Amino acid sequence: MTDLTSLRLSYDRAQLRRADLNADPLAQFQGWLQEAIGAGLTEPYALSLATADASGRPSVRTVLLRGAGEDGLTFYSNFDSHKGRDLAANPQAELLFFWAEHERQVRASGRVTRVPDAEATTYFHKRPRESQLAAHASDPQSAPIGDRAELEAKFAALHGRFPEGTEVPRPEFWGGYRVAVQEWEFWQGRHNRMHDRFRYARVEGGWRIERLMP
C-alpha cells in the first residue's frame, strides 16, 4: 500500500478574511454553495451528516441538501433508517460540506425537526418516479436483506403496484428533516496548514463571529 504519510496537498487557492464574511452566515453559505454549483463541482449539495444515538454512539453518512433557508437546512430520509432512529432519540446533528476543488469546508450544527407532511409530499413528487418507487422498496432502510435479487424483486413488484400513469404515494415512513443551525464554521484551506477558520455562534439578536486557530 502507498505510504499515506507522504501524500499531501498545499492549499494555495484563496484566503478568508473577517472583512470577506457576510454578517449573515446563511448568506455566506448560500454564496459559497452557489460558487460551487456554478463551477460545476460534482454534487456540491452533498453533505456528511453526523448523528448520535441515545448512548452517544456516533455515525455519519452522505445525504443531499434539499433546502437552505431561514428556517434551516433540509434533507430527506426514511424515518426508520439508522439516521432516523438516531434523530428520534437524539434530535441533534452536524452537517459537513467539503468542496475539495475550492479548498473549502462548511460545518453547521443544531437541533433537528421533521418538516411538515405537506412539504415532504410536495418534494417527494418532484423526485424521479424511479426514486419514488425506490423509497418504498428500501423499507425498512438500513435493515439486513438476503441478496440483491430480493431487493430487485421488491422494486419490480412496486412497478406492478403503481403502473406508469398512476401516482406513487409518499410513504408514511419517509419524509424530511430540518436542522435549525445554531453554529456555523467556514474553513478556507491555506498554505502550510495555516488555515482560515471562522465560527458563527447564535446569540440574542444575531450572531457572534470569531476567528479560530487552525
N, C-alpha and C positions, 0 to 999 in steps of 0.2 A: 504494500500500500504506500502511496505517496506520503512523504513526511509533511504532515499538516502544519507543523511549526514553521515551515519555510514559506508558506503561502500567505500573502498579504497584499493589499492594495493601499495606495496612498490616496486619500480623499482630497482633491485639489480643485473641485469644480466651482465651489461657491463659498460664501461666508454668510453668517446670520448675525446681524447686529440688533441691539434693542431698538434702534431707530427704524429698522425694517419691519417690525412687528405691527400688525393691526391690533388696536385696543380690544377688539372682539375676537376671541380665539376661534369661534365658528367661522368667521370671515377669513381668518388666517388659514384655517384648514381647507375651506372651500377653494381658496386661491391656489394652494399647493396641489389639491386634488385636480383642479381644472388644468393646471400646468401639466400634470402627469397624463391626464386624458388627452390633452392637446398634442403632447409629444408622441402619442401612440404607444405608450408603455403597455405591456400585456396585463390586462385586468388590474388596473391601478386601484380599483374599488375593492379588491380582495384584501382581507384582513385576518390576522391571527386573533382569535377570541379565546381569552383565558377565563375559566370559571373554577370554582372550588365547591366541593360537596359540603355537607353539614359538619364533617370532621376536619375540614380544611385541606383535604387532598386535592391538589390542583390538576387540571387537564387543559389542553389547548388544542385548537384545530383551526382550519381555514374556512371562513364563510365569506359571503359577499355583502357589501354595504348596499342597502336599497333605499336609503334616505338619510339626509343630513340637514336638519333644520333646527329651529329654536327649541323644539321640544325634545331633541336628542338625535342619536344615531340609531338607525333601524336596520335589522336583519331578520330573516325568516328561517323557520326550522320546524321540525317535528317536536311537539311538546313532550313526547315520551322518549326522546333521544337522550344520550348521555348528558349533553349540554342542557336539555330541557329539565332533566331531573336535578342537575346541579342548581339551576336557576330557581327551581321551585323551593329548594331547601335553603339556598343562599343567594338571594337576588342581587348580587354584585358581580361586575365583570370589568375586565380591562381589554381594550382593543389596541392592536398594534398594526400600523400601516408601514411598510418598508418599500421604498422606491429606490432600488439599488442604482439605477441609471442616474438618478438625481442626487444620490448620496444623502438621502433624507429619511427620517423616521418621524412618525407621529404616534404618541400614546394618548389614550383617552380612557378614563375610568369613571364609574359611577353606578348608581342604582338602576336596576333593570325592571321594567314592567312590560306587560303584554300590550300590543297595540289593539285598538278596538276591532271587534269582529268584522264590521263593515269595511274597514280599511284593509284588513287582511284578505277579505274576499275579493275586493277590487284588484289588489295586487296579484292574487292567485290567478285570476282570469287574464292578466296581462302576460303571464308566463306561456311559453310554447305549450301546445297541447300535450306533447310527449312528456314534458316536465310535470304537467299537472297529473298525468297518469302515474308517473314515477313517484310522486308524493304519496299516492295511495299504495303503490307496490312495495315501498320501502318501510312499511309499518309492520312491526314496531322497529323503528330505526335504532341502530346500534346493537340489536339482538342477534344472536348467532343464527346462521342459516346453513342448511346442509351443503348446498353447492350452487354454482351459478345457474344451472338448469332450473332449479327450483324458483330462483328469482325471475328468470326469463319467463317461466310458466305463469307466474303471478301477473307479470306485465302483459302477456298475451291475453290472459283471461280478462283483464281490465279493458283491452281493446274491444272485446266482445260485449262487455257490460255497458260500456259507453262508446257506442259506434260513432263514426265520423258524422258530424252534424248535430250531435247531442251535446249538452253542456256537461262538463265534468264538475261536480260539486266540490267545493273546498272541504277537505276532511276536517272533522271537529278537532282532531288531534294535531292539526297543522296551523301555524299562524306566525305572527310577528312579535319581535321583542324590540324594545326601545331603551337605549342607555341614556339616562339624563346625566350628562357629563359634569362632574364636579372638579375634575383636574385634567388638564391637558399638558403634554410636553412636546415641544418641537425641537428636533435634533437635526443639525446640519453637519455632515462629516467634514473634518478639516485635516490638514497636513499634520503628521507626527502624532496623530490621535488626540490633538488638542481641539476636540470637537466643540461646536457651539450648541448649547442646550438652554432652553428657556421653558420655565414652568408657569402655567396659569392656574391659580387656585381660586376657587369661588369664595368671595367674601360678601358681606352685606353690601348691596348696591353695585356690585360689579366683580372685577377680577383683580387679583394681585399678581403682578408679573415679576419673576426673579430669574436671574441667570444662575445656572447650576454648574458646578465643577464637572469637567468631562469624565 
